[in-house]
Amino acid sequence: MAIQIPILRRGTPYDSIDKNPVKSVRTGELVAEVSQANAAMIRRDMRKTSRAELRAVPTSRLLEISAEAGKLFMNETLPLANGQTQTPQEYIDILSETSGLPHSLVRRNMGKIYQVFAEMPTILKGLTRGMDLSVIDNGSGEQAGVPVSFFAVTDALGVVLPSNSPGVNSLWMPAIALQVPVVLKPGKDEPWSPWRIVQAFIAAGCPPEAFSFYPTDHEGSAAIMDVCSRALIFGDQSTVERYASNPAVQAHGPGWSKVIIGEDCIEEWPEYVDIIAASIAENGGRSCINASAVVVPRYADQIADAVAKKLAEITPRAATDPDAILSGFANPAMAERMNSAVSEGLKTPGAEEVTAKYRPAGISDRLTHRDGSTYLLPTLVHCANFDHPLANREFMFPYASIVEVPQAEMAGKMGYSLVVTAITRDEKFLRDLMASSHVERLNIGPLPTTRVQWDQPHEGNLFEFLYRRRSIQWAK
């Protein structure tokens, strides 16, 4: 019998007649039915949205709840619906079955989500720049000896989630500790992670009214974006461009993250091959913080060859294999479109796919299959310059270009980057990168682009997105 996932209307489960089937990506078997909310329901429910229940819980208590919820998420059996429950292993099994992620990557993403639960005090310290969190409870206080006052600019944070990686849920989770309810639209093929996170929060003592969970269509997603004064959305570049001028929406799209090596360190390039390969391939290459370009002043041929050999060792494995890195695609047509985009790009002069010559015997194409799943093999393309159509592309599998650019031109040519790993000790070059408005996060030294520091905002600052500072003064 298929698992039934309901809607949550301010914490209250609701079964809809309209349900979306969720099937195994490997067998096509029906494994779940997810109740669907329509736009009218969402708009009607949002009239009742309030921060009252969360505001009644001190921030210090919410941090305790978060720590306990992390343990429950990671280790305990939690509710599904209609008396059904889910163990951690059942969560791993079903998420892998419906998303194509191998068990190893599901576990890794579970660990990332757990760390957000556990590191919430550190995360809020980074978001608020060390402000005493009692200011959130009281509305005012002091910071560095100066009176401060903040107020929330929304009664709820709307979140339109993708299906590509469970780890993206880490971006909305701090809203709860900041006393802002969430309105979640899960990815079509991945209701499991947001549902389990919500159930862990509730089981740990968080008010259920803080959580609305609306599986829905495009019209319903638009309703969430319209009725929430602040919203997060995940999508492609067209999504980012659509909301670029809307300050109420934080759009998360391609990261175009990069590894760059300065002139002073380029002779040491063999030491950095593992860092480059990890930046490209960790989490199956599905994250916006995966490197999609490598920029070097010289030795691009040699570096490309060494990294390609490393990447070519990554092949599809059984879902339960602990060494599995690649993810299958829940939608094979998406893999086919990406494969075609790379193949078409290679027809433009000035690009060579270096990984092709190192693929294992019997695997001649980038697109391949195993156990009923569709995969795209890691791909590294050496481009003559940044003008080539494949030089600054990002795909949802381990893909990167490598481009040779003089150091003096790197900052100006490489464009926007969510993360830049800069392997250099050149202080002037580092100052240029720090001054660049195109670099969102900067890793200095041989750190993979995927390395996360919990006291540093990931992309944008959620506290500054949800709260506004007011001037305040008292009569003496």
TADAMO-V166152 format. One record per pair of residues at least 6 apart in sequence whose ideal C-beta (glycine too) atoms are under 8 Angstrom apart, sorted by the first residue. I is the first residue (numbers start at 1). J is the second residue. If there is no record, write none. Layout:
i=I j=J
i=I j=J
This chain:
i=2 j=21
i=2 j=30
i=2 j=31
i=2 j=32
i=2 j=33
i=3 j=31
i=3 j=32
i=3 j=33
i=3 j=80
i=3 j=81
i=3 j=84
i=3 j=94
i=4 j=15
i=4 j=19
i=4 j=32
i=4 j=33
i=4 j=35
i=4 j=80
i=4 j=81
i=4 j=82
i=4 j=84
i=5 j=32
i=5 j=33
i=5 j=34
i=5 j=35
i=5 j=80
i=5 j=81
i=5 j=191
i=5 j=195
i=5 j=215
i=6 j=13
i=6 j=14
i=6 j=15
i=6 j=16
i=6 j=35
i=6 j=81
i=6 j=82
i=7 j=13
i=7 j=14
i=7 j=15
i=7 j=16
i=7 j=35
i=7 j=36
i=7 j=37
i=7 j=41
i=7 j=213
i=7 j=214
i=7 j=215
i=8 j=14
i=8 j=198
i=8 j=208
i=8 j=211
i=8 j=212
i=8 j=213
i=8 j=214
i=9 j=41
i=9 j=45
i=9 j=212
i=10 j=45
i=10 j=48
i=10 j=49
i=10 j=181
i=10 j=208
i=10 j=209
i=10 j=211
i=10 j=212
i=11 j=202
i=11 j=207
i=11 j=208
i=11 j=209
i=11 j=210
i=11 j=211
i=11 j=212
i=12 j=208
i=13 j=81
i=14 j=35
i=15 j=35
i=15 j=81
i=15 j=82
i=16 j=35
i=16 j=36
i=16 j=37
i=18 j=35
i=18 j=36
i=18 j=38
i=19 j=33
i=19 j=34
i=19 j=35
i=19 j=36
i=20 j=33
i=20 j=34
i=20 j=36
i=20 j=188
i=20 j=215
i=21 j=30
i=21 j=32
i=21 j=33
i=22 j=30
i=22 j=31
i=22 j=32
i=22 j=33
i=22 j=34
i=22 j=98
i=22 j=188
i=22 j=189
i=22 j=191
i=23 j=29
i=23 j=30
i=23 j=31
i=23 j=98
i=24 j=31
i=24 j=97
i=24 j=98
i=25 j=97
i=25 j=98
i=25 j=99
i=25 j=100
i=25 j=189
i=25 j=328
i=25 j=329
i=25 j=330
i=25 j=372
i=25 j=373
i=26 j=97
i=26 j=100
i=26 j=319
i=26 j=328
i=26 j=371
i=26 j=372
i=26 j=373
i=27 j=372
i=28 j=372
i=31 j=94
i=31 j=97
i=31 j=98
i=32 j=94
i=32 j=98
i=32 j=191
i=34 j=186
i=34 j=191
i=34 j=215
i=35 j=215
i=36 j=215
i=36 j=216
i=36 j=217
i=36 j=220
i=37 j=214
i=37 j=215
i=37 j=216
i=37 j=220
i=38 j=216
i=38 j=217
i=38 j=219
i=38 j=220
i=39 j=216
i=39 j=219
i=39 j=220
i=39 j=222
i=39 j=223
i=41 j=214
i=42 j=183
i=42 j=214
i=42 j=216
i=42 j=220
i=42 j=223
i=42 j=224
i=42 j=227
i=43 j=223
i=43 j=226
i=43 j=227
i=45 j=212
i=46 j=156
i=46 j=183
i=46 j=227
i=46 j=228
i=49 j=155
i=49 j=156
i=49 j=181
i=49 j=183
i=49 j=212
i=50 j=155
i=50 j=181
i=50 j=209
i=51 j=152
i=51 j=155
i=51 j=156
i=51 j=179
i=51 j=180
i=51 j=181
i=53 j=181
i=53 j=207
i=53 j=209
i=53 j=210
i=54 j=62
i=54 j=176
i=54 j=179
i=54 j=180
i=54 j=181
i=54 j=206
i=54 j=207
i=54 j=209
i=54 j=210
i=55 j=179
i=56 j=207
i=57 j=65
i=57 j=179
i=57 j=206
i=57 j=207
i=58 j=137
i=59 j=124
i=59 j=133
i=59 j=134
i=59 j=136
i=59 j=137
i=59 j=177
i=59 j=178
i=59 j=179
i=60 j=133
i=60 j=134
i=61 j=205
i=62 j=176
i=62 j=177
i=62 j=179
i=62 j=206
i=63 j=120
i=63 j=121
i=63 j=124
i=63 j=133
i=63 j=177
i=65 j=201
i=65 j=204
i=65 j=205
i=65 j=206
i=66 j=117
i=66 j=118
i=66 j=120
i=66 j=173
i=66 j=176
i=66 j=177
i=66 j=201
i=66 j=204
i=67 j=117
i=67 j=118
i=67 j=120
i=68 j=204
i=68 j=205
i=69 j=117
i=69 j=197
i=69 j=200
i=69 j=201
i=69 j=203
i=69 j=204
i=69 j=206
i=70 j=113
i=70 j=114
i=70 j=115
i=70 j=116
i=70 j=117
i=70 j=118
i=70 j=200
i=71 j=117
i=72 j=78
i=72 j=200
i=72 j=203
i=72 j=204
i=73 j=110
i=73 j=113
i=73 j=114
i=73 j=117
i=73 j=196
i=73 j=197
i=73 j=200
i=74 j=88
i=74 j=110
i=74 j=111
i=74 j=114
i=75 j=88
i=76 j=88
i=76 j=203
i=77 j=85
i=77 j=86
i=77 j=87
i=77 j=88
i=78 j=85
i=78 j=86
i=78 j=196
i=78 j=199
i=78 j=200
i=78 j=203
i=79 j=85
i=79 j=86
i=79 j=199
i=79 j=203
i=80 j=86
i=80 j=195
i=86 j=94
i=86 j=196
i=88 j=110
i=91 j=106
i=91 j=110
i=91 j=192
i=91 j=196
i=92 j=103
i=92 j=106
i=92 j=107
i=92 j=110
i=93 j=103
i=94 j=192
i=95 j=101
i=95 j=106
i=95 j=166
i=95 j=190
i=95 j=192
i=95 j=193
i=96 j=102
i=96 j=103
i=96 j=106
i=96 j=319
i=97 j=319
i=98 j=189
i=98 j=190
i=98 j=192
i=98 j=330
i=99 j=163
i=99 j=189
i=99 j=190
i=99 j=327
i=99 j=330
i=100 j=327
i=100 j=328
i=100 j=329
i=100 j=330
i=100 j=373
i=101 j=109
i=101 j=165
i=101 j=166
i=101 j=284
i=101 j=327
i=101 j=328
i=102 j=317
i=102 j=318
i=102 j=319
i=102 j=320
i=102 j=321
i=102 j=324
i=102 j=325
i=102 j=326
i=102 j=327
i=103 j=319
i=103 j=320
i=103 j=321
i=103 j=322
i=103 j=324
i=104 j=321
i=104 j=322
i=104 j=323
i=104 j=324
i=104 j=325
i=105 j=283
i=105 j=284
i=105 j=324
i=105 j=325
i=105 j=327
i=106 j=166
i=108 j=283
i=109 j=165
i=109 j=166
i=109 j=167
i=109 j=193
i=109 j=283
i=110 j=166
i=112 j=166
i=112 j=167
i=112 j=170
i=112 j=452
i=113 j=166
i=113 j=167
i=113 j=169
i=113 j=170
i=113 j=173
i=113 j=193
i=113 j=197
i=115 j=454
i=116 j=123
i=116 j=170
i=116 j=173
i=116 j=174
i=116 j=454
i=117 j=173
i=117 j=200
i=119 j=454
i=120 j=173
i=120 j=174
i=120 j=177
i=122 j=454
i=122 j=455
i=123 j=174
i=123 j=454
i=123 j=455
i=124 j=133
i=124 j=174
i=124 j=177
i=124 j=178
i=124 j=463
i=125 j=455
i=126 j=454
i=126 j=455
i=126 j=456
i=126 j=457
i=127 j=174
i=127 j=178
i=127 j=457
i=127 j=461
i=127 j=462
i=127 j=463
i=127 j=464
i=128 j=463
i=129 j=143
i=130 j=143
i=131 j=141
i=131 j=143
i=131 j=148
i=132 j=141
i=132 j=142
i=132 j=143
i=134 j=141
i=135 j=141
i=135 j=143
i=135 j=148
i=135 j=149
i=135 j=150
i=136 j=150
i=136 j=178
i=136 j=179
i=136 j=467
i=137 j=179
i=139 j=149
i=139 j=150
i=139 j=151
i=140 j=147
i=140 j=148
i=140 j=149
i=140 j=150
i=140 j=472
i=141 j=147
i=141 j=148
i=141 j=149
i=142 j=148
i=147 j=472
i=147 j=473
i=147 j=474
i=148 j=469
i=148 j=472
i=149 j=469
i=149 j=470
i=149 j=471
i=149 j=472
i=150 j=467
i=150 j=468
i=150 j=469
i=150 j=470
i=151 j=467
i=151 j=468
i=151 j=470
i=152 j=178
i=152 j=179
i=152 j=180
i=152 j=466
i=152 j=467
i=153 j=229
i=153 j=230
i=153 j=466
i=153 j=467
i=153 j=468
i=154 j=180
i=154 j=228
i=154 j=229
i=154 j=230
i=154 j=466
i=155 j=180
i=155 j=181
i=155 j=229
i=156 j=180
i=156 j=181
i=156 j=182
i=156 j=183
i=156 j=212
i=156 j=228
i=156 j=229
i=156 j=230
i=157 j=172
i=157 j=175
i=157 j=180
i=157 j=181
i=157 j=182
i=157 j=183
i=157 j=228
i=157 j=230
i=157 j=231
i=157 j=232
i=157 j=466
i=158 j=182
i=158 j=183
i=158 j=185
i=158 j=224
i=158 j=225
i=158 j=227
i=158 j=228
i=158 j=230
i=158 j=231
i=158 j=232
i=159 j=171
i=159 j=172
i=159 j=182
i=159 j=183
i=159 j=184
i=159 j=185
i=159 j=224
i=159 j=231
i=159 j=232
i=159 j=233
i=160 j=185
i=160 j=221
i=160 j=224
i=160 j=225
i=160 j=231
i=160 j=232
i=160 j=233
i=160 j=234
i=161 j=168
i=161 j=169
i=161 j=184
i=161 j=185
i=161 j=186
i=161 j=187
i=161 j=190
i=161 j=194
i=161 j=234
i=162 j=168
i=162 j=187
i=162 j=190
i=162 j=234
i=162 j=235
i=163 j=187
i=163 j=188
i=163 j=189
i=163 j=190
i=163 j=330
i=164 j=187
i=164 j=286
i=164 j=396
i=165 j=283
i=165 j=284
i=165 j=286
i=165 j=287
i=166 j=190
i=166 j=192
i=166 j=193
i=167 j=283
i=167 j=287
i=168 j=234
i=168 j=252
i=169 j=193
i=169 j=194
i=169 j=197
i=170 j=458
i=171 j=232
i=171 j=252
i=171 j=458
i=171 j=459
i=171 j=462
i=172 j=182
i=172 j=184
i=172 j=232
i=173 j=197
i=174 j=462
i=174 j=463
i=175 j=181
i=175 j=182
i=175 j=462
i=175 j=466
i=176 j=182
i=176 j=201
i=176 j=206
i=176 j=210
i=178 j=462
i=178 j=463
i=178 j=466
i=178 j=467
i=180 j=230
i=180 j=466
i=181 j=209
i=181 j=210
i=181 j=211
i=181 j=212
i=182 j=210
i=182 j=211
i=182 j=212
i=183 j=212
i=183 j=214
i=183 j=224
i=183 j=228
i=184 j=194
i=184 j=198
i=184 j=211
i=184 j=212
i=184 j=213
i=184 j=214
i=185 j=214
i=185 j=215
i=185 j=216
i=185 j=220
i=185 j=221
i=185 j=224
i=186 j=193
i=186 j=194
i=186 j=195
i=186 j=213
i=186 j=215
i=188 j=215
i=189 j=330
i=189 j=331
i=191 j=215
i=194 j=213
i=195 j=213
i=198 j=211
i=198 j=213
i=201 j=210
i=201 j=211
i=202 j=208
i=202 j=211
i=214 j=220
i=214 j=224
i=216 j=223
i=216 j=224
i=221 j=233
i=224 j=231
i=225 j=231
i=225 j=233
i=225 j=249
i=229 j=248
i=230 j=248
i=230 j=249
i=230 j=250
i=230 j=465
i=230 j=466
i=231 j=248
i=231 j=249
i=231 j=250
i=232 j=249
i=232 j=250
i=232 j=251
i=232 j=252
i=233 j=239
i=233 j=243
i=233 j=249
i=233 j=250
i=233 j=251
i=233 j=252
i=234 j=251
i=234 j=252
i=234 j=253
i=235 j=251
i=235 j=252
i=235 j=253
i=236 j=253
i=236 j=254
i=237 j=253
i=237 j=254
i=239 j=251
i=239 j=253
i=240 j=251
i=240 j=252
i=240 j=253
i=240 j=254
i=242 j=251
i=243 j=249
i=243 j=251
i=244 j=251
i=250 j=460
i=250 j=465
i=252 j=288
i=252 j=459
i=253 j=288
i=254 j=288
i=254 j=292
i=254 j=394
i=255 j=287
i=255 j=288
i=255 j=289
i=255 j=290
i=255 j=292
i=255 j=394
i=255 j=417
i=255 j=418
i=255 j=419
i=255 j=459
i=256 j=292
i=256 j=293
i=256 j=392
i=256 j=394
i=256 j=415
i=256 j=416
i=256 j=417
i=256 j=418
i=257 j=279
i=257 j=288
i=257 j=289
i=257 j=290
i=257 j=291
i=257 j=292
i=257 j=293
i=257 j=417
i=257 j=418
i=257 j=419
i=257 j=420
i=257 j=421
i=257 j=449
i=258 j=291
i=258 j=292
i=258 j=293
i=258 j=294
i=258 j=295
i=258 j=414
i=258 j=417
i=258 j=419
i=258 j=420
i=258 j=421
i=258 j=449
i=259 j=272
i=259 j=275
i=259 j=276
i=259 j=279
i=259 j=291
i=259 j=293
i=259 j=294
i=259 j=295
i=259 j=420
i=259 j=421
i=259 j=423
i=259 j=449
i=260 j=294
i=260 j=295
i=260 j=296
i=260 j=410
i=260 j=414
i=260 j=420
i=260 j=421
i=260 j=422
i=260 j=423
i=260 j=424
i=261 j=269
i=261 j=272
i=261 j=294
i=261 j=295
i=261 j=296
i=261 j=297
i=261 j=423
i=261 j=424
i=262 j=297
i=262 j=407
i=262 j=422
i=262 j=423
i=262 j=424
i=262 j=425
i=262 j=426
i=262 j=429
i=263 j=297
i=263 j=407
i=263 j=424
i=263 j=426
i=264 j=424
i=264 j=425
i=264 j=426
i=265 j=272
i=265 j=423
i=265 j=424
i=265 j=425
i=266 j=296
i=266 j=297
i=266 j=298
i=266 j=299
i=269 j=296
i=269 j=299
i=269 j=302
i=269 j=303
i=270 j=306
i=271 j=446
i=272 j=423
i=272 j=446
i=273 j=303
i=273 j=306
i=273 j=307
i=273 j=310
i=274 j=310
i=275 j=421
i=275 j=423
i=275 j=446
i=275 j=447
i=275 j=448
i=276 j=291
i=276 j=294
i=276 j=303
i=276 j=307
i=277 j=307
i=277 j=310
i=277 j=311
i=278 j=448
i=278 j=450
i=279 j=290
i=279 j=291
i=279 j=421
i=279 j=448
i=279 j=449
i=279 j=450
i=280 j=290
i=280 j=291
i=280 j=292
i=280 j=307
i=280 j=311
i=280 j=378
i=280 j=380
i=280 j=398
i=280 j=399
i=280 j=400
i=281 j=290
i=281 j=311
i=281 j=314
i=281 j=325
i=281 j=378
i=281 j=398
i=282 j=290
i=282 j=325
i=282 j=448
i=282 j=450
i=283 j=290
i=283 j=450
i=284 j=325
i=284 j=326
i=284 j=327
i=284 j=397
i=284 j=398
i=285 j=378
i=285 j=395
i=285 j=396
i=285 j=397
i=285 j=398
i=285 j=399
i=286 j=327
i=286 j=396
i=286 j=397
i=287 j=450
i=288 j=394
i=288 j=418
i=288 j=459
i=289 j=418
i=289 j=419
i=289 j=449
i=289 j=450
i=289 j=452
i=290 j=398
i=290 j=449
i=290 j=450
i=291 j=400
i=291 j=419
i=291 j=421
i=291 j=448
i=291 j=449
i=292 j=392
i=292 j=393
i=292 j=394
i=292 j=395
i=292 j=399
i=292 j=400
i=292 j=401
i=293 j=391
i=293 j=392
i=293 j=400
i=293 j=401
i=293 j=402
i=293 j=403
i=293 j=414
i=294 j=303
i=294 j=307
i=294 j=400
i=294 j=401
i=294 j=402
i=294 j=403
i=295 j=402
i=295 j=403
i=295 j=405
i=295 j=410
i=295 j=414
i=296 j=303
i=296 j=402
i=296 j=403
i=296 j=404
i=296 j=405
i=297 j=404
i=297 j=405
i=297 j=406
i=297 j=407
i=297 j=410
i=298 j=404
i=300 j=382
i=300 j=402
i=300 j=403
i=300 j=404
i=301 j=382
i=303 j=402
i=304 j=354
i=304 j=380
i=304 j=382
i=304 j=402
i=305 j=354
i=307 j=354
i=307 j=380
i=307 j=402
i=308 j=354
i=308 j=355
i=308 j=357
i=308 j=358
i=308 j=380
i=309 j=358
i=311 j=355
i=311 j=358
i=311 j=378
i=311 j=379
i=311 j=380
i=311 j=398
i=312 j=355
i=312 j=358
i=312 j=359
i=312 j=360
i=312 j=377
i=312 j=378
i=314 j=325
i=314 j=326
i=314 j=377
i=314 j=378
i=314 j=398
i=315 j=326
i=315 j=360
i=315 j=363
i=315 j=377
i=316 j=324
i=316 j=326
i=316 j=328
i=316 j=368
i=316 j=369
i=316 j=370
i=316 j=371
i=316 j=373
i=316 j=375
i=317 j=323
i=317 j=324
i=317 j=325
i=317 j=326
i=317 j=370
i=318 j=324
i=318 j=370
i=318 j=371
i=319 j=371
i=326 j=375
i=326 j=376
i=326 j=377
i=326 j=378
i=326 j=397
i=326 j=398
i=327 j=375
i=327 j=397
i=328 j=370
i=328 j=373
i=328 j=374
i=328 j=375
i=329 j=335
i=329 j=373
i=329 j=374
i=329 j=375
i=329 j=376
i=332 j=374
i=334 j=396
i=335 j=367
i=335 j=374
i=335 j=375
i=335 j=376
i=335 j=397
i=336 j=367
i=336 j=374
i=338 j=376
i=338 j=395
i=338 j=396
i=338 j=397
i=339 j=365
i=339 j=366
i=339 j=367
i=339 j=376
i=341 j=393
i=341 j=395
i=342 j=353
i=342 j=366
i=342 j=379
i=342 j=381
i=342 j=390
i=342 j=393
i=342 j=395
i=342 j=399
i=343 j=366
i=345 j=351
i=345 j=381
i=345 j=388
i=345 j=389
i=345 j=390
i=345 j=393
i=346 j=352
i=346 j=353
i=346 j=381
i=346 j=390
i=348 j=388
i=348 j=389
i=348 j=390
i=350 j=383
i=350 j=384
i=350 j=385
i=350 j=388
i=351 j=381
i=351 j=382
i=351 j=383
i=351 j=384
i=351 j=388
i=351 j=390
i=351 j=391
i=351 j=401
i=352 j=381
i=352 j=382
i=353 j=366
i=353 j=379
i=353 j=380
i=353 j=381
i=354 j=380
i=354 j=381
i=354 j=382
i=354 j=402
i=355 j=377
i=355 j=378
i=355 j=379
i=355 j=380
i=356 j=366
i=359 j=377
i=363 j=377
i=366 j=376
i=366 j=377
i=366 j=379
i=367 j=374
i=367 j=375
i=367 j=376
i=367 j=377
i=368 j=374
i=368 j=375
i=368 j=376
i=368 j=377
i=369 j=375
i=375 j=397
i=376 j=395
i=376 j=397
i=376 j=399
i=377 j=397
i=378 j=397
i=378 j=398
i=378 j=399
i=379 j=397
i=379 j=398
i=379 j=399
i=379 j=400
i=380 j=399
i=380 j=400
i=380 j=401
i=380 j=402
i=381 j=390
i=381 j=399
i=381 j=400
i=381 j=401
i=381 j=402
i=382 j=401
i=382 j=402
i=382 j=403
i=383 j=390
i=383 j=391
i=383 j=401
i=383 j=402
i=383 j=403
i=384 j=403
i=385 j=391
i=385 j=403
i=385 j=405
i=386 j=392
i=386 j=403
i=386 j=405
i=386 j=413
i=386 j=414
i=386 j=415
i=388 j=401
i=390 j=401
i=391 j=401
i=391 j=403
i=392 j=401
i=392 j=414
i=392 j=415
i=393 j=399
i=393 j=401
i=405 j=413
i=405 j=414
i=407 j=426
i=407 j=429
i=411 j=432
i=411 j=433
i=411 j=436
i=411 j=438
i=414 j=420
i=414 j=438
i=415 j=438
i=416 j=438
i=416 j=440
i=417 j=438
i=417 j=439
i=417 j=440
i=418 j=440
i=418 j=441
i=418 j=459
i=419 j=440
i=419 j=441
i=419 j=442
i=419 j=443
i=419 j=449
i=420 j=433
i=420 j=439
i=420 j=441
i=420 j=442
i=420 j=443
i=420 j=449
i=421 j=443
i=421 j=446
i=421 j=447
i=421 j=448
i=421 j=449
i=422 j=429
i=422 j=430
i=422 j=433
i=422 j=442
i=422 j=443
i=422 j=444
i=422 j=445
i=423 j=445
i=423 j=446
i=424 j=430
i=424 j=444
i=430 j=444
i=433 j=439
i=433 j=442
i=434 j=442
i=440 j=459
i=441 j=456
i=441 j=458
i=441 j=459
i=443 j=449
i=443 j=451
i=452 j=458
